Amino acid sequence: MSDASPPKQGVDVAERVGVRHGRPFGGDGPVPGVGGGVCVRGLRFLRERWRVVVRLAGWSVLETGQTFLTGYAPARALDAGFLHGRAGIGLGWLAVAGLGVLLGAYGTARVYAAVAALVEPLRDRLVGRVVERGVREADGGALSGLTQQVEIARDTFAGLVMVSRSFVFTAVGALVGLFSLAPLLLLVVGPPLLAGVALFAATLRPLARRQEAFLVADEALADQLGAVCPGLRDITATGAEERIADDTAERVDAELRAARSLARWGVLRVAALAIGGRLPIVLLLAAAPWLLTHGVTTGALVGALAYVTQSLLPALRNLVHGLGISGARLTVVLRRLAPGRQTGHAAEPERQGIHVLQPLSAHHDRSIPAPALTLSSVTFAYGPTAAPVLENLDLELPPGTHLAVVGPSGIGKSTLTALVAGLLEPRGGTIRVCGEPVPSAAAAARRVLIPQEAYVFTGTVAENLAHLRADPVPEAELLAAVEAVGLGPLVEALGGPGARVDPAALSTGERQLIALARAYLSYAPLALLDEATCHLDPQAEARAERAFARRPGGTLVVVAHRISSARRADRVLVMDGRGTAYGTHDALLEDSPLYRDLVGSWSPGPSEPALTLRDADRVDAVAGPGLAGDGRHVVAHRPVGQVQASRDLRDGRALGGE
């Protein structure tokens, strides 16, 4: 029965992935509530600004005139001029077409001013809502909504107004021009144009739903990769590859399903464009002999082709792509900026059933009836036929408890912390963290696991320490955590919180201190230290454990490798195979033979060996300040045959020639 064969679980990255994502995203299922409420609010917004809408329509009439002349002027230039040898008349009509272009350009310039008068009030309203919610609810996502999503909404809304207005007035100008040239031309161009627009309108809402589903799945995958990629080394070191790979594959598959569903509906969008914009060209060419025999002139036929190719097709293409993509994007952003919704990626946890935690002080101020940790008849084995590492284990820790877990090496201590963290699932029984079942996203958000192999990434000190916080960490709070766990001298030596960190240049103990400070700053009430201080000297270890024990509203579980950790704890859990003992240090000395044996194997001295060594030859795992050259200590640090140099000893004294 050994917990040494499976790797130690519980990396910071796995914790963050578990907290952020609570359920897979489906690709084909529609997202509820897309479009309906947004459209109603949009129409109300336009009615409130009807004067601006009227001004916008008035200037757009100039573009209608330009469109009308695009086909009518060349038709008259041919029929009344060039085809009858009257070059002057033909050139005159072409000059009229050029004048129409100038008038259209002037109208377009005035249209932009009118669009600004329509769009800026929308931006101001959205900014007001975001700021109001940020102040009222202390919404940490307000900055993202203010700086990014509001600007996306403004720009996208302006683009939609432009393409929608352009299509309407361009279509009016072209259809009036066709009727003016020859009413028969409307019979050829009108039906396919109306059919294409109708098909696109019918697919607009399903496309918007699938566009949002794709965006949500894409954001979920980006969040997952953003959490996983910086921690690949730690994931490998702790053996969490399979779990992280499964989670990532699930999100990749969800995005693939969403992309395929969107692509299927996108085919209809392409079909609408082909029917409404390209089919009229084919029909005009195919029907040209019939049209010419029924009174349609050559110039009128050329003008009709100009209307379709130069006006209707570009306008319809802009409408299809604009509403089909930007419309869905605007819908997503407006729904996230709506009252009662989070902004940015923080919008997803509520929809996914993830409970967003408040700071520890908030939990501390409120009464928490649920125990910090509850294990009920928990049984676990590493295989169907393997002997149980834990069997029918019951444990309940009230909030604020400081528990030390001790026992011989390989007895299951790290397995216990992995079970509590949700990285392993018990064969039987239940585990709850602050009342939340394990495994679950809500339980994962309420515990922080610090493994023996500490994870530090290339970045600033502040970025490493704030790794588990979604909100910005005030510098005063960050420095207080640094001082509490004893990280101050290292931070000062590195150059302050803003200094860059090279993980390879840090010792294992220094990396552990950074990981401890990071966990100290997290909002999780339950801290699990799985030999997280094994590379620290006894004084540094004591300081860190006391800091965690004093966290407001916090509960501490320590897998102890020194007996001093057990002495500092309120309660001690002694693990001995299937049996356990639980109580205070003094009570266990009287009642537990194994605990007395563990304590007896340690003798006071300048250096504290790990509980798991129990070696009569006094082999210490780490060089500490009390290791002197007295001929009785050996440091297990270098390969066999090499001697620890005096400069490697922290007290600077020599080994006496050994």
Long-range contacts (C-beta under 8 A, 24 or more apart in sequence): 1-387, 1-388, 1-389, 1-410, 1-411, 1-412, 1-577, 2-410, 2-411, 3-389, 3-410, 3-411, 3-412, 3-413, 3-414, 3-415, 4-409, 4-410, 5-382, 6-239, 6-382, 6-415, 7-237, 7-238, 7-239, 8-238, 8-239, 8-414, 8-418, 8-451, 8-452, 8-453, 8-530, 8-531, 9-238, 9-239, 9-240, 9-414, 9-417, 9-418, 9-421, 9-423, 9-424, 9-449, 9-451, 10-238, 10-240, 10-417, 10-418, 10-421, 10-423, 10-449, 10-450, 10-451, 10-528, 10-530, 11-231, 11-234, 11-235, 11-237, 11-238, 11-240, 11-449, 11-451, 11-453, 11-455, 12-231, 12-234, 12-448, 12-449, 12-450, 12-455, 12-467, 12-468, 12-515, 12-518, 12-519, 13-227, 13-228, 13-230, 13-231, 13-234, 13-235, 13-240, 13-244, 13-455, 14-231, 14-235, 14-238, 14-240, 14-243, 14-244, 14-423, 15-421, 15-444, 15-447, 15-448, 15-449, 15-468, 16-227, 16-467, 16-468, 17-224, 17-227, 17-228, 17-244, 17-247, 18-422, 18-439, 18-441, 18-444, 18-445, 19-354, 19-441, 19-444, 19-445, 20-223, 20-224, 20-227, 20-345, 20-349, 20-354, 21-220, 21-223, 21-224, 21-247, 21-251, 21-352, 21-354, 21-441, 22-349, 22-352, 22-353, 22-354, 22-440, 22-441, 23-352, 23-353, 24-250, 24-251, 24-253, 24-254, 25-213, 25-216, 25-217, 25-220, 25-251, 25-254, 25-255, 25-258, 26-213, 26-254, 26-257, 26-258, 27-213, 27-214, 27-217, 27-254, 27-255, 27-256, 27-257, 27-258, 27-259, 27-260, 27-261, 28-210, 28-213, 28-257, 28-258, 28-261, 29-213, 30-206, 30-209, 30-210, 30-213, 31-209, 31-212, 31-213, 31-216, 33-335, 34-205, 34-208, 34-209, 34-212, 34-331, 34-335, 35-205, 35-208, 35-209, 35-331, 37-335, 37-338, 38-330, 38-331, 38-334, 38-335, 41-334, 45-122, 46-118, 49-117, 49-118, 49-121, 52-114, 52-117, 52-118, 53-118, 55-114, 55-117, 56-111, 56-114, 56-115, 56-118, 56-161, 56-165, 57-165, 57-169, 59-107, 59-110, 59-111, 59-114, 60-107, 60-111, 60-165, 60-166, 60-168, 60-169, 61-107, 61-169, 62-103, 62-104, 62-106, 62-107, 62-108, 62-110, 63-104, 63-107, 63-108, 63-111, 63-166, 63-169, 63-170, 63-173, 64-169, 64-170, 64-172, 64-173, 64-176, 65-100, 65-103, 65-104, 65-173, 66-100, 66-101, 66-103, 66-104, 66-107, 66-173, 67-104, 67-169, 67-170, 67-172, 67-173, 67-174, 67-177, 67-307, 67-311, 68-100, 68-173, 68-174, 68-176, 68-177, 68-180, 69-96, 69-97, 69-99, 69-100, 70-97, 70-100, 70-173, 70-174, 70-177, 70-306, 70-307, 70-310, 70-311, 71-174, 71-177, 71-178, 71-181, 71-303, 71-304, 71-306, 71-307, 71-310, 71-311, 72-177, 72-180, 72-181, 72-303, 73-97, 73-100, 74-299, 74-302, 74-303, 74-306, 75-181, 75-297, 75-299, 75-300, 75-302, 75-303, 75-306, 76-299, 77-299, 78-297, 78-298, 78-299, 78-302, 79-297, 79-298, 79-299, 79-300, 80-299, 83-298, 83-299, 111-162, 111-165, 115-158, 115-161, 115-162, 116-158, 118-161, 119-154, 119-157, 119-158, 119-161, 120-154, 122-153, 122-154, 122-157, 123-150, 123-151, 123-153, 123-154, 126-150, 126-153, 126-154, 126-337, 129-337, 129-339, 130-337, 130-343, 133-339, 139-342, 139-343, 140-346, 140-470, 140-471, 140-472, 141-342, 141-343, 141-344, 141-345, 141-346, 141-347, 142-343, 144-343, 144-344, 144-346, 145-336, 145-337, 145-343, 145-344, 148-344, 149-333, 149-336, 149-337, 149-343, 149-344, 150-337, 152-329, 152-333, 153-330, 153-333, 153-334, 153-337, 156-326, 156-329, 156-330, 156-333, 157-330, 159-322, 159-326, 160-322, 160-323, 160-326, 160-327, 160-330, 163-318, 163-319, 163-322, 163-323, 164-319, 164-322, 164-323, 166-315, 166-318, 166-319, 167-315, 167-316, 167-318, 167-319, 170-311, 170-312, 170-315, 171-312, 171-315, 173-311, 174-307, 174-308, 174-311, 174-312, 177-303, 177-307, 178-304, 178-307, 181-296, 181-297, 181-299, 181-300, 181-303, 181-304, 182-291, 182-295, 182-296, 182-297, 182-300, 182-304, 184-291, 184-294, 184-295, 184-296, 185-284, 185-291, 185-296, 185-300, 185-301, 185-304, 188-280, 188-283, 188-284, 188-287, 188-291, 188-304, 189-280, 189-283, 189-284, 189-304, 189-307, 189-308, 189-312, 192-275, 192-276, 192-279, 192-280, 192-283, 193-276, 193-277, 193-280, 193-312, 193-316, 194-276, 195-275, 195-276, 196-272, 196-273, 196-274, 196-275, 196-276, 196-277, 196-279, 196-316, 197-272, 197-276, 197-316, 199-268, 199-271, 199-272, 199-275, 199-276, 200-268, 200-269, 200-272, 200-273, 200-276, 200-319, 200-320, 200-323, 200-324, 203-265, 203-268, 203-269, 203-272, 204-323, 204-324, 204-327, 206-265, 207-262, 207-265, 207-266, 207-269, 207-324, 207-328, 208-327, 208-328, 208-331, 210-258, 210-261, 210-262, 210-265, 211-262, 211-324, 211-325, 211-328, 211-329, 211-332, 212-328, 212-331, 212-332, 213-258, 213-261, 213-262, 214-255, 214-258, 214-259, 214-261, 214-262, 215-328, 215-329, 215-332, 216-258, 216-348, 217-251, 217-254, 217-255, 217-257, 217-258, 218-255, 218-258, 219-345, 219-348, 220-251, 220-254, 220-255, 220-348, 221-248, 221-251, 221-252, 221-254, 221-255, 223-345, 224-248, 224-251, 230-457, 231-455, 231-457, 233-455, 234-453, 234-455, 237-453, 238-451, 238-453, 240-423, 243-423, 266-324, 269-320, 269-324, 272-320, 273-316, 273-317, 273-320, 276-312, 276-316, 277-308, 277-312, 277-313, 277-316, 277-317, 278-313, 280-308, 280-312, 281-305, 281-308, 281-309, 281-313, 284-308, 346-470, 352-441, 353-441, 354-441, 354-442, 354-445, 355-436, 355-441, 355-442, 355-445, 356-445, 357-445, 357-446, 357-523, 357-524, 358-523, 359-523, 360-523, 360-525, 360-551, 360-552, 360-553, 360-554, 361-552, 361-553, 363-525, 363-553, 364-552, 364-553, 368-399, 368-434, 368-553, 369-435, 370-432, 370-434, 370-435, 371-396, 371-397, 371-398, 371-399, 371-432, 371-434, 371-435, 372-397, 372-398, 372-399, 372-400, 372-401, 372-433, 372-434, 372-525, 372-526, 372-555, 373-397, 373-420, 373-431, 373-432, 373-433, 373-526, 373-555, 373-557, 374-430, 374-431, 374-432, 375-419, 375-420, 375-429, 375-430, 375-431, 376-429, 376-430, 376-431, 377-428, 377-429, 377-430, 378-419, 378-426, 378-428, 378-429, 378-430, 378-431, 379-426, 379-427, 379-428, 379-429, 380-412, 380-415, 380-419, 380-424, 380-426, 380-427, 381-427, 388-427, 388-578, 389-415, 390-415, 390-416, 390-419, 390-426, 390-578, 391-578, 392-428, 392-429, 393-429, 393-580, 395-573, 395-582, 397-555, 397-557, 397-571, 398-555, 399-434, 399-525, 399-553, 399-555, 400-553, 400-554, 400-555, 401-555, 401-556, 401-570, 401-571, 402-545, 402-549, 402-555, 402-556, 402-558, 402-568, 402-569, 402-570, 402-571, 403-555, 403-556, 403-557, 403-558, 403-569, 403-570, 403-571, 403-572, 403-573, 404-558, 404-560, 404-565, 404-566, 404-568, 404-569, 404-571, 404-572, 404-573, 405-557, 405-558, 405-559, 405-560, 405-572, 405-573, 405-575, 406-560, 406-563, 406-565, 406-566, 406-572, 406-573, 406-574, 406-575, 406-595, 406-598, 406-611, 407-574, 407-575, 407-576, 407-594, 407-598, 408-576, 408-594, 408-598, 408-612, 408-614, 409-612, 411-575, 411-576, 411-577, 412-575, 412-577, 413-530, 413-559, 413-575, 414-530, 414-531, 414-559, 416-559, 416-575, 417-449, 417-528, 417-530, 417-557, 417-559, 418-530, 420-447, 420-526, 420-528, 420-557, 421-447, 421-449, 421-528, 423-449, 433-526, 434-525, 434-526, 445-523, 445-524, 446-524, 446-525, 446-526, 447-524, 447-525, 447-526, 447-527, 447-528, 448-519, 448-522, 448-524, 448-526, 448-527, 448-528, 449-528, 449-530, 450-512, 450-515, 450-516, 450-519, 450-527, 450-528, 450-529, 450-530, 450-532, 451-530, 451-531, 451-532, 452-530, 452-531, 452-532, 452-534, 454-508, 454-511, 454-512, 454-514, 454-515, 454-516, 454-532, 455-511, 455-515, 456-501, 456-503, 456-506, 456-511, 456-514, 456-515, 457-501, 457-503, 458-500, 458-501, 458-502, 458-503, 459-500, 459-501, 460-497, 460-498, 460-499, 460-500, 460-501, 461-491, 461-494, 461-496, 461-497, 461-498, 461-499, 461-501, 461-514, 462-497, 462-498, 464-501, 464-514, 464-518, 465-497, 465-514, 465-517, 465-518, 465-521, 466-518, 466-521, 467-518, 468-518, 468-519, 468-521, 468-522, 468-524, 469-521, 469-522, 469-523, 473-521, 477-521, 478-521, 481-517, 481-520, 481-521, 482-517, 484-517, 484-520, 484-547, 484-550, 485-513, 485-516, 485-517, 485-520, 485-543, 485-544, 485-547, 485-548, 486-513, 486-540, 486-543, 486-544, 486-547, 487-513, 487-514, 487-516, 487-517, 490-514, 507-535, 508-535, 509-535, 509-536, 509-537, 509-540, 509-622, 512-536, 513-540, 513-544, 516-544, 516-548, 519-548, 520-547, 520-548, 520-551, 525-553, 525-554, 525-555, 526-554, 526-555, 526-557, 527-551, 527-554, 527-555, 527-556, 527-557, 528-557, 529-556, 529-557, 529-558, 529-559, 530-559, 531-559, 531-561, 533-561, 533-565, 534-561, 534-610, 534-621, 534-622, 535-622, 537-622, 537-624, 537-625, 537-650, 538-562, 538-564, 538-608, 538-624, 539-625, 541-565, 542-568, 560-611, 561-610, 561-611, 561-612, 562-602, 562-608, 562-609, 562-610, 562-611, 563-598, 563-599, 563-602, 563-608, 563-611, 564-608, 566-599, 574-598, 607-633, 623-648, 623-649, 623-650, 624-650, 625-650, 625-651, 626-651, 627-651, 628-653, 629-653, 629-654, 629-655, 629-656, 629-657, 629-658, 630-656, 631-656, 631-658, 634-658
